[in-house]
Amino acid sequence: MTDNEQKQIFAKNLNKYISLNQKQQKEVAEDLGINPTTLNMWCNGNSMPGTGKIRKLADYFRIGMSDLTDEKVIVDIDTDFTDTVMKIAISDKRFAEIVIGYSKLPTDKKDLICDFFEKFIL
């Protein structure tokens, strides 16, 4: 992979997480003490931060560094569902804990919870 391709992947991922968190570039830059022009260059794929800044961004968005640096290929997964879950999980820790807890339940308990949500929400 070329440096330019890596910059484009990073830019795409960074923009995704800025958007998912309903932030503006300027706000992220201020929160992290990064020059807004520098952040904009990363968002446009003109340059790429070093490992320390990637870690800082990943910690800020509560994601792994590879979520920013690696190209994500989603196969047979509804993107709208994925984006919605990500948005909710980022803004509501309780939701994330509920989803993790749900994933560990036996099938019969999962069915009960799904039945409840279908009646309550749908």
N, CA, C and O atoms as a GROMACS GRO file, in nm:
protein
  488
    1MET      N    1   0.084  -0.117   0.000
    1MET     CA    2   0.000   0.000   0.000
    1MET      C    3   0.089   0.124   0.000
    1MET      O    4   0.188   0.131   0.072
    2THR      N    5   0.052   0.220  -0.081
    2THR     CA    6   0.131   0.342  -0.090
    2THR      C    7   0.098   0.435   0.027
    2THR      O    8  -0.004   0.420   0.094
    3ASP      N    9   0.186   0.531   0.050
    3ASP     CA   10   0.162   0.630   0.155
    3ASP      C   11   0.033   0.708   0.128
    3ASP      O   12  -0.043   0.736   0.220
    4ASN      N   13   0.010   0.742   0.001
    4ASN     CA   14  -0.109   0.817  -0.035
    4ASN      C   15  -0.236   0.736  -0.006
    4ASN      O   16  -0.335   0.790   0.044
    5GLU      N   17  -0.233   0.606  -0.037
    5GLU     CA   18  -0.349   0.520  -0.008
    5GLU      C   19  -0.374   0.513   0.142
    5GLU      O   20  -0.489   0.518   0.186
    6GLN      N   21  -0.267   0.502   0.221
    6GLN     CA   22  -0.282   0.498   0.367
    6GLN      C   23  -0.341   0.628   0.419
    6GLN      O   24  -0.426   0.626   0.508
    7LYS      N   25  -0.298   0.740   0.364
    7LYS     CA   26  -0.352   0.870   0.405
    7LYS      C   27  -0.501   0.878   0.374
    7LYS      O   28  -0.579   0.931   0.454
    8GLN      N   29  -0.541   0.827   0.259
    8GLN     CA   30  -0.683   0.832   0.220
    8GLN      C   31  -0.769   0.744   0.311
    8GLN      O   32  -0.880   0.782   0.349
    9ILE      N   33  -0.718   0.626   0.346
    9ILE     CA   34  -0.790   0.537   0.437
    9ILE      C   35  -0.805   0.604   0.573
    9ILE      O   36  -0.913   0.604   0.631
   10PHE      N   37  -0.695   0.661   0.622
   10PHE     CA   38  -0.699   0.728   0.752
   10PHE      C   39  -0.799   0.844   0.748
   10PHE      O   40  -0.879   0.859   0.840
   11ALA      N   41  -0.795   0.924   0.642
   11ALA     CA   42  -0.886   1.039   0.629
   11ALA      C   43  -1.032   0.993   0.630
   11ALA      O   44  -1.115   1.053   0.698
   12LYS      N   45  -1.061   0.888   0.555
   12LYS     CA   46  -1.198   0.836   0.549
   12LYS      C   47  -1.245   0.792   0.687
   12LYS      O   48  -1.356   0.826   0.730
   13ASN      N   49  -1.160   0.718   0.758
   13ASN     CA   50  -1.196   0.668   0.891
   13ASN      C   51  -1.209   0.783   0.992
   13ASN      O   52  -1.302   0.784   1.073
   14LEU      N   53  -1.117   0.877   0.987
   14LEU     CA   54  -1.121   0.991   1.079
   14LEU      C   55  -1.249   1.071   1.058
   14LEU      O   56  -1.317   1.106   1.155
   15ASN      N   57  -1.282   1.100   0.934
   15ASN     CA   58  -1.404   1.174   0.903
   15ASN      C   59  -1.529   1.098   0.950
   15ASN      O   60  -1.625   1.159   0.997
   16LYS      N   61  -1.525   0.966   0.937
   16LYS     CA   62  -1.637   0.884   0.983
   16LYS      C   63  -1.660   0.901   1.132
   16LYS      O   64  -1.774   0.921   1.176
   17TYR      N   65  -1.554   0.895   1.212
   17TYR     CA   66  -1.569   0.905   1.356
   17TYR      C   67  -1.599   1.047   1.402
   17TYR      O   68  -1.667   1.066   1.502
   18ILE      N   69  -1.551   1.145   1.331
   18ILE     CA   70  -1.589   1.283   1.361
   18ILE      C   71  -1.740   1.299   1.339
   18ILE      O   72  -1.809   1.358   1.422
   19SER      N   73  -1.788   1.246   1.229
   19SER     CA   74  -1.931   1.254   1.197
   19SER      C   75  -2.015   1.174   1.295
   19SER      O   76  -2.117   1.223   1.344
   20LEU      N   77  -1.974   1.050   1.324
   20LEU     CA   78  -2.049   0.966   1.418
   20LEU      C   79  -2.063   1.030   1.556
   20LEU      O   80  -2.163   1.011   1.625
   21ASN      N   81  -1.963   1.106   1.593
   21ASN     CA   82  -1.965   1.172   1.723
   21ASN      C   83  -2.028   1.311   1.716
   21ASN      O   84  -2.029   1.386   1.814
   22GLN      N   85  -2.080   1.344   1.600
   22GLN     CA   86  -2.146   1.473   1.577
   22GLN      C   87  -2.057   1.590   1.622
   22GLN      O   88  -2.101   1.680   1.692
   23LYS      N   89  -1.933   1.584   1.579
   23LYS     CA   90  -1.834   1.686   1.610
   23LYS      C   91  -1.797   1.763   1.484
   23LYS      O   92  -1.824   1.718   1.372
   24GLN      N   93  -1.737   1.877   1.503
   24GLN     CA   94  -1.677   1.954   1.396
   24GLN      C   95  -1.526   1.940   1.410
   24GLN      O   96  -1.474   1.918   1.520
   25GLN      N   97  -1.454   1.952   1.298
   25GLN     CA   98  -1.309   1.941   1.304
   25GLN      C   99  -1.250   2.037   1.406
   25GLN      O  100  -1.162   2.000   1.483
   26LYS      N  101  -1.300   2.159   1.407
   26LYS     CA  102  -1.247   2.260   1.498
   26LYS      C  103  -1.263   2.217   1.644
   26LYS      O  104  -1.174   2.238   1.726
   27GLU      N  105  -1.378   2.158   1.675
   27GLU     CA  106  -1.404   2.113   1.812
   27GLU      C  107  -1.308   2.001   1.853
   27GLU      O  108  -1.255   2.003   1.964
   28VAL      N  109  -1.287   1.904   1.763
   28VAL     CA  110  -1.195   1.793   1.791
   28VAL      C  111  -1.054   1.849   1.813
   28VAL      O  112  -0.985   1.810   1.906
   29ALA      N  113  -1.013   1.940   1.725
   29ALA     CA  114  -0.880   1.999   1.736
   29ALA      C  115  -0.863   2.071   1.870
   29ALA      O  116  -0.760   2.055   1.936
   30GLU      N  117  -0.962   2.148   1.909
   30GLU     CA  118  -0.955   2.219   2.037
   30GLU      C  119  -0.950   2.122   2.155
   30GLU      O  120  -0.872   2.140   2.248
   31ASP      N  121  -1.036   2.019   2.150
   31ASP     CA  122  -1.041   1.922   2.260
   31ASP      C  123  -0.908   1.850   2.279
   31ASP      O  124  -0.870   1.816   2.391
   32LEU      N  125  -0.838   1.827   2.168
   32LEU     CA  126  -0.713   1.750   2.174
   32LEU      C  127  -0.587   1.835   2.171
   32LEU      O  128  -0.476   1.783   2.180
   33GLY      N  129  -0.604   1.966   2.160
   33GLY     CA  130  -0.487   2.054   2.153
   33GLY      C  131  -0.408   2.038   2.025
   33GLY      O  132  -0.285   2.049   2.025
   34ILE      N  133  -0.479   2.011   1.916
   34ILE     CA  134  -0.417   1.994   1.784
   34ILE      C  135  -0.447   2.117   1.701
   34ILE      O  136  -0.558   2.171   1.708
   35ASN      N  137  -0.352   2.163   1.624
   35ASN     CA  138  -0.374   2.275   1.534
   35ASN      C  139  -0.486   2.239   1.437
   35ASN      O  140  -0.479   2.135   1.371
   36PRO      N  141  -0.591   2.323   1.426
   36PRO     CA  142  -0.703   2.292   1.337
   36PRO      C  143  -0.662   2.271   1.191
   36PRO      O  144  -0.722   2.189   1.121
   37THR      N  145  -0.561   2.342   1.145
   37THR     CA  146  -0.513   2.325   1.008
   37THR      C  147  -0.451   2.187   0.990
   37THR      O  148  -0.469   2.123   0.887
   38THR      N  149  -0.380   2.141   1.091
   38THR     CA  150  -0.320   2.008   1.087
   38THR      C  151  -0.428   1.901   1.081
   38THR      O  152  -0.419   1.808   1.001
   39LEU      N  153  -0.530   1.913   1.167
   39LEU     CA  154  -0.639   1.816   1.166
   39LEU      C  155  -0.709   1.816   1.031
   39LEU      O  156  -0.745   1.710   0.979
   40ASN      N  157  -0.729   1.933   0.974
   40ASN     CA  158  -0.793   1.943   0.843
   40ASN      C  159  -0.709   1.872   0.737
   40ASN      O  160  -0.765   1.808   0.648
   41MET      N  161  -0.579   1.883   0.745
   41MET     CA  162  -0.492   1.814   0.648
   41MET      C  163  -0.505   1.663   0.662
   41MET      O  164  -0.501   1.591   0.562
   42TRP      N  165  -0.521   1.614   0.785
   42TRP     CA  166  -0.543   1.471   0.806
   42TRP      C  167  -0.678   1.430   0.748
   42TRP      O  168  -0.689   1.326   0.684
   43CYS      N  169  -0.780   1.512   0.771
   43CYS     CA  170  -0.916   1.482   0.723
   43CYS      C  171  -0.924   1.484   0.571
   43CYS      O  172  -1.008   1.415   0.512
   44ASN      N  173  -0.838   1.560   0.507
   44ASN     CA  174  -0.837   1.568   0.361
   44ASN      C  175  -0.740   1.469   0.297
   44ASN      O  176  -0.731   1.461   0.175
   45GLY      N  177  -0.668   1.393   0.378
   45GLY     CA  178  -0.575   1.295   0.326
   45GLY      C  179  -0.446   1.354   0.273
   45GLY      O  180  -0.376   1.291   0.195
   46ASN      N  181  -0.415   1.477   0.315
   46ASN     CA  182  -0.293   1.543   0.269
   46ASN      C  183  -0.171   1.504   0.352
   46ASN      O  184  -0.058   1.510   0.304
   47SER      N  185  -0.195   1.463   0.474
   47SER     CA  186  -0.086   1.418   0.561
   47SER      C  187  -0.144   1.320   0.661
   47SER      O  188  -0.265   1.300   0.670
   48MET      N  189  -0.055   1.258   0.736
   48MET     CA  190  -0.097   1.157   0.832
   48MET      C  191  -0.023   1.181   0.962
   48MET      O  192   0.096   1.211   0.961
   49PRO      N  193  -0.093   1.168   1.076
   49PRO     CA  194  -0.027   1.190   1.204
   49PRO      C  195   0.064   1.074   1.243
   49PRO      O  196   0.056   0.964   1.187
   50GLY      N  197   0.150   1.102   1.338
   50GLY     CA  198   0.234   0.998   1.393
   50GLY      C  199   0.153   0.910   1.488
   50GLY      O  200   0.037   0.937   1.517
   51THR      N  201   0.217   0.807   1.536
   51THR     CA  202   0.152   0.710   1.623
   51THR      C  203   0.093   0.773   1.748
   51THR      O  204  -0.017   0.736   1.790
   52GLY      N  205   0.163   0.868   1.808
   52GLY     CA  206   0.114   0.932   1.930
   52GLY      C  207  -0.017   1.006   1.908
   52GLY      O  208  -0.107   0.998   1.991
   53LYS      N  209  -0.027   1.076   1.798
   53LYS     CA  210  -0.150   1.150   1.767
   53LYS      C  211  -0.263   1.054   1.728
   53LYS      O  212  -0.379   1.079   1.759
   54ILE      N  213  -0.229   0.945   1.660
   54ILE     CA  214  -0.331   0.845   1.627
   54ILE      C  215  -0.387   0.786   1.756
   54ILE      O  216  -0.508   0.767   1.768
   55ARG      N  217  -0.300   0.757   1.852
   55ARG     CA  218  -0.344   0.705   1.982
   55ARG      C  219  -0.436   0.806   2.051
   55ARG      O  220  -0.538   0.769   2.108
   56LYS      N  221  -0.398   0.934   2.046
   56LYS     CA  222  -0.476   1.040   2.109
   56LYS      C  223  -0.616   1.047   2.046
   56LYS      O  224  -0.716   1.061   2.117
   57LEU      N  225  -0.622   1.039   1.914
   57LEU     CA  226  -0.751   1.040   1.844
   57LEU      C  227  -0.834   0.917   1.879
   57LEU      O  228  -0.954   0.927   1.906
   58ALA      N  229  -0.770   0.801   1.879
   58ALA     CA  230  -0.840   0.676   1.911
   58ALA      C  231  -0.897   0.681   2.053
   58ALA      O  232  -1.012   0.642   2.075
   59ASP      N  233  -0.819   0.729   2.148
   59ASP     CA  234  -0.867   0.741   2.286
   59ASP      C  235  -0.984   0.839   2.293
   59ASP      O  236  -1.081   0.815   2.365
   60TYR      N  237  -0.975   0.948   2.220
   60TYR     CA  238  -1.079   1.050   2.219
   60TYR      C  239  -1.212   0.992   2.170
   60TYR      O  240  -1.318   1.020   2.226
   61PHE      N  241  -1.205   0.911   2.063
   61PHE     CA  242  -1.326   0.853   2.006
   61PHE      C  243  -1.363   0.719   2.070
   61PHE      O  244  -1.464   0.658   2.034
   62ARG      N  245  -1.280   0.672   2.165
   62ARG     CA  246  -1.301   0.544   2.234
   62ARG      C  247  -1.304   0.428   2.135
   62ARG      O  248  -1.394   0.344   2.138
   63ILE      N  249  -1.204   0.425   2.049
   63ILE     CA  250  -1.191   0.321   1.949
   63ILE      C  251  -1.047   0.271   1.950
   63ILE      O  252  -0.961   0.327   2.018
   64GLY      N  253  -1.021   0.167   1.874
   64GLY     CA  254  -0.884   0.118   1.860
   64GLY      C  255  -0.811   0.197   1.753
   64GLY      O  256  -0.873   0.256   1.664
   65MET      N  257  -0.680   0.199   1.761
   65MET     CA  258  -0.601   0.269   1.660
   65MET      C  259  -0.627   0.212   1.521
   65MET      O  260  -0.628   0.287   1.423
   66SER      N  261  -0.646   0.083   1.511
   66SER     CA  262  -0.669   0.020   1.381
   66SER      C  263  -0.802   0.066   1.318
   66SER      O  264  -0.819   0.057   1.197
   67ASP      N  265  -0.895   0.114   1.402
   67ASP     CA  266  -1.020   0.168   1.347
   67ASP      C  267  -0.994   0.293   1.265
   67ASP      O  268  -1.073   0.329   1.178
   68LEU      N  269  -0.882   0.359   1.293
   68LEU     CA  270  -0.844   0.477   1.216
   68LEU      C  271  -0.749   0.445   1.101
   68LEU      O  272  -0.751   0.511   0.998
   69THR      N  273  -0.667   0.344   1.119
   69THR     CA  274  -0.561   0.319   1.021
   69THR      C  275  -0.592   0.211   0.919
   69THR      O  276  -0.532   0.208   0.811
   70ASP      N  277  -0.685   0.121   0.952
   70ASP     CA  278  -0.711   0.008   0.863
   70ASP      C  279  -0.837   0.030   0.780
   70ASP      O  280  -0.934   0.091   0.825
   71GLU      N  281  -0.833  -0.020   0.659
   71GLU     CA  282  -0.950  -0.012   0.572
   71GLU      C  283  -1.051  -0.116   0.619
   71GLU      O  284  -1.018  -0.234   0.636
   72LYS      N  285  -1.172  -0.072   0.641
   72LYS     CA  286  -1.276  -0.161   0.689
   72LYS      C  287  -1.364  -0.204   0.572
   72LYS      O  288  -1.415  -0.122   0.496
   73VAL      N  289  -1.378  -0.334   0.560
   73VAL     CA  290  -1.464  -0.389   0.457
   73VAL      C  291  -1.578  -0.460   0.528
   73VAL      O  292  -1.558  -0.560   0.596
   74ILE      N  293  -1.698  -0.407   0.512
   74ILE     CA  294  -1.815  -0.467   0.575
   74ILE      C  295  -1.885  -0.553   0.471
   74ILE      O  296  -1.926  -0.505   0.366
   75VAL      N  297  -1.897  -0.680   0.502
   75VAL     CA  298  -1.959  -0.775   0.411
   75VAL      C  299  -2.091  -0.822   0.469
   75VAL      O  300  -2.096  -0.873   0.582
   76ASP      N  301  -2.198  -0.806   0.392
   76ASP     CA  302  -2.330  -0.855   0.430
   76ASP      C  303  -2.379  -0.803   0.565
   76ASP      O  304  -2.451  -0.873   0.636
   77ILE      N  305  -2.341  -0.682   0.600
   77ILE     CA  306  -2.391  -0.620   0.722
   77ILE      C  307  -2.457  -0.489   0.683
   77ILE      O  308  -2.403  -0.412   0.604
   78ASP      N  309  -2.573  -0.466   0.738
   78ASP     CA  310  -2.648  -0.344   0.708
   78ASP      C  311  -2.573  -0.223   0.765
   78ASP      O  312  -2.561  -0.210   0.887
   79THR      N  313  -2.524  -0.138   0.678
   79THR     CA  314  -2.446  -0.023   0.720
   79THR      C  315  -2.526   0.072   0.808
   79THR      O  316  -2.472   0.127   0.904
   80ASP      N  317  -2.652   0.091   0.776
   80ASP     CA  318  -2.735   0.180   0.858
   80ASP      C  319  -2.744   0.129   1.001
   80ASP      O  320  -2.735   0.207   1.095
   81PHE      N  321  -2.762  -0.002   1.017
   81PHE     CA  322  -2.767  -0.062   1.150
   81PHE      C  323  -2.635  -0.040   1.223
   81PHE      O  324  -2.634   0.001   1.339
   82THR      N  325  -2.525  -0.068   1.156
   82THR     CA  326  -2.393  -0.054   1.216
   82THR      C  327  -2.367   0.089   1.259
   82THR      O  328  -2.321   0.113   1.370
   83ASP      N  329  -2.398   0.184   1.172
   83ASP     CA  330  -2.376   0.324   1.206
   83ASP      C  331  -2.464   0.368   1.323
   83ASP      O  332  -2.419   0.443   1.410
   84THR      N  333  -2.588   0.322   1.324
   84THR     CA  334  -2.680   0.358   1.432
   84THR      C  335  -2.630   0.304   1.566
   84THR      O  336  -2.628   0.376   1.665
   85VAL      N  337  -2.592   0.178   1.569
   85VAL     CA  338  -2.542   0.119   1.693
   85VAL      C  339  -2.417   0.193   1.740
   85VAL      O  340  -2.402   0.220   1.859
   86MET      N  341  -2.329   0.226   1.647
   86MET     CA  342  -2.206   0.296   1.682
   86MET      C  343  -2.238   0.434   1.741
   86MET      O  344  -2.178   0.472   1.842
   87LYS      N  345  -2.329   0.507   1.681
   87LYS     CA  346  -2.365   0.640   1.732
   87LYS      C  347  -2.421   0.631   1.873
   87LYS      O  348  -2.383   0.708   1.961
   88ILE      N  349  -2.511   0.536   1.894
   88ILE     CA  350  -2.573   0.522   2.027
   88ILE      C  351  -2.469   0.478   2.129
   88ILE      O  352  -2.464   0.531   2.240
   89ALA      N  353  -2.388   0.381   2.093
   89ALA     CA  354  -2.289   0.328   2.187
   89ALA      C  355  -2.187   0.434   2.229
   89ALA      O  356  -2.143   0.436   2.344
   90ILE      N  357  -2.151   0.521   2.136
   90ILE     CA  358  -2.053   0.625   2.168
   90ILE      C  359  -2.111   0.725   2.267
   90ILE      O  360  -2.039   0.774   2.354
   91SER      N  361  -2.240   0.755   2.255
   91SER     CA  362  -2.299   0.858   2.339
   91SER      C  363  -2.366   0.804   2.466
   91SER      O  364  -2.400   0.881   2.555
   92ASP      N  365  -2.386   0.673   2.475
   92ASP     CA  366  -2.457   0.616   2.590
   92ASP      C  367  -2.388   0.488   2.636
   92ASP      O  368  -2.405   0.382   2.577
   93LYS      N  369  -2.310   0.501   2.743
   93LYS     CA  370  -2.235   0.385   2.794
   93LYS      C  371  -2.328   0.272   2.839
   93LYS      O  372  -2.293   0.154   2.829
   94ARG      N  373  -2.446   0.308   2.888
   94ARG     CA  374  -2.540   0.206   2.932
   94ARG      C  375  -2.579   0.116   2.816
   94ARG      O  376  -2.590  -0.005   2.831
   95PHE      N  377  -2.600   0.178   2.700
   95PHE     CA  378  -2.638   0.100   2.581
   95PHE      C  379  -2.528   0.000   2.547
   95PHE      O  380  -2.556  -0.117   2.520
   96ALA      N  381  -2.405   0.045   2.549
   96ALA     CA  382  -2.293  -0.045   2.519
   96ALA      C  383  -2.289  -0.162   2.618
   96ALA      O  384  -2.267  -0.276   2.578
   97GLU      N  385  -2.310  -0.133   2.745
   97GLU     CA  386  -2.309  -0.239   2.846
   97GLU      C  387  -2.425  -0.336   2.825
   97GLU      O  388  -2.410  -0.457   2.844
   98ILE      N  389  -2.541  -0.283   2.786
   98ILE     CA  390  -2.658  -0.368   2.761
   98ILE      C  391  -2.631  -0.461   2.643
   98ILE      O  392  -2.662  -0.580   2.649
   99VAL      N  393  -2.574  -0.407   2.536
   99VAL     CA  394  -2.546  -0.489   2.417
   99VAL      C  395  -2.446  -0.599   2.451
   99VAL      O  396  -2.462  -0.714   2.409
  100ILE      N  397  -2.343  -0.564   2.525
  100ILE     CA  398  -2.242  -0.664   2.564
  100ILE      C  399  -2.306  -0.771   2.653
  100ILE      O  400  -2.282  -0.890   2.635
  101GLY      N  401  -2.388  -0.727   2.748
  101GLY     CA  402  -2.458  -0.822   2.834
  101GLY      C  403  -2.551  -0.912   2.756
  101GLY      O  404  -2.558  -1.033   2.780
  102TYR      N  405  -2.623  -0.852   2.661
  102TYR     CA  406  -2.715  -0.929   2.577
  102TYR      C  407  -2.640  -1.037   2.500
  102TYR      O  408  -2.687  -1.151   2.489
  103SER      N  409  -2.524  -1.002   2.447
  103SER     CA  410  -2.448  -1.098   2.365
  103SER      C  411  -2.405  -1.221   2.445
  103SER      O  412  -2.374  -1.325   2.387
  104LYS      N  413  -2.402  -1.210   2.577
  104LYS     CA  414  -2.358  -1.321   2.663
  104LYS      C  415  -2.473  -1.406   2.716
  104LYS      O  416  -2.452  -1.507   2.783
  105LEU      N  417  -2.596  -1.364   2.684
  105LEU     CA  418  -2.713  -1.437   2.735
  105LEU      C  419  -2.740  -1.564   2.655
  105LEU      O  420  -2.702  -1.574   2.538
  106PRO      N  421  -2.806  -1.662   2.720
  106PRO     CA  422  -2.849  -1.780   2.645
  106PRO      C  423  -2.964  -1.740   2.550
  106PRO      O  424  -3.029  -1.638   2.570
  107THR      N  425  -2.987  -1.821   2.449
  107THR     CA  426  -3.085  -1.792   2.344
  107THR      C  427  -3.224  -1.764   2.400
  107THR      O  428  -3.291  -1.671   2.354
  108ASP      N  429  -3.269  -1.842   2.497
  108ASP     CA  430  -3.405  -1.822   2.549
  108ASP      C  431  -3.422  -1.685   2.613
  108ASP      O  432  -3.528  -1.623   2.601
  109LYS      N  433  -3.319  -1.636   2.681
  109LYS     CA  434  -3.325  -1.502   2.742
  109LYS      C  435  -3.321  -1.394   2.634
  109LYS      O  436  -3.389  -1.292   2.645
  110LYS      N  437  -3.242  -1.417   2.529
  110LYS     CA  438  -3.237  -1.321   2.418
  110LYS      C  439  -3.375  -1.310   2.354
  110LYS      O  440  -3.420  -1.200   2.319
  111ASP      N  441  -3.443  -1.424   2.338
  111ASP     CA  442  -3.578  -1.423   2.280
  111ASP      C  443  -3.673  -1.340   2.365
  111ASP      O  444  -3.753  -1.264   2.311
  112LEU      N  445  -3.667  -1.354   2.497
  112LEU     CA  446  -3.752  -1.275   2.586
  112LEU      C  447  -3.729  -1.125   2.569
  112LEU      O  448  -3.823  -1.046   2.562
  113ILE      N  449  -3.603  -1.089   2.562
  113ILE     CA  450  -3.569  -0.947   2.547
  113ILE      C  451  -3.616  -0.895   2.412
  113ILE      O  452  -3.672  -0.785   2.405
  114CYS      N  453  -3.596  -0.971   2.307
  114CYS     CA  454  -3.641  -0.929   2.174
  114CYS      C  455  -3.793  -0.918   2.168
  114CYS      O  456  -3.846  -0.825   2.106
  115ASP      N  457  -3.863  -1.011   2.231
  115ASP     CA  458  -4.010  -1.004   2.237
  115ASP      C  459  -4.055  -0.875   2.305
  115ASP      O  460  -4.147  -0.808   2.259
  116PHE      N  461  -3.989  -0.842   2.416
  116PHE     CA  462  -4.022  -0.718   2.488
  116PHE      C  463  -4.002  -0.596   2.399
  116PHE      O  464  -4.090  -0.511   2.388
  117PHE      N  465  -3.886  -0.589   2.334
  117PHE     CA  466  -3.857  -0.472   2.251
  117PHE      C  467  -3.950  -0.463   2.131
  117PHE      O  468  -3.990  -0.354   2.090
  118GLU      N  469  -3.985  -0.575   2.075
  118GLU     CA  470  -4.080  -0.573   1.961
  118GLU      C  471  -4.214  -0.516   2.004
  118GLU      O  472  -4.274  -0.439   1.928
  119LYS      N  473  -4.262  -0.551   2.122
  119LYS     CA  474  -4.391  -0.499   2.171
  119LYS      C  475  -4.379  -0.354   2.216
  119LYS      O  476  -4.471  -0.275   2.196
  120PHE      N  477  -4.265  -0.320   2.275
  120PHE     CA  478  -4.248  -0.187   2.331
  120PHE      C  479  -4.214  -0.083   2.223
  120PHE      O  480  -4.266   0.029   2.227
  121ILE      N  481  -4.131  -0.118   2.128
  121ILE     CA  482  -4.080  -0.022   2.030
  121ILE      C  483  -4.152  -0.031   1.895
  121ILE      O  484  -4.185   0.071   1.834
  122LEU      N  485  -4.177  -0.152   1.849
  122LEU     CA  486  -4.237  -0.168   1.718
  122LEU      C  487  -4.384  -0.167   1.730
  122LEU      O  488  -4.454  -0.179   1.630
   0.00000   0.00000   0.00000
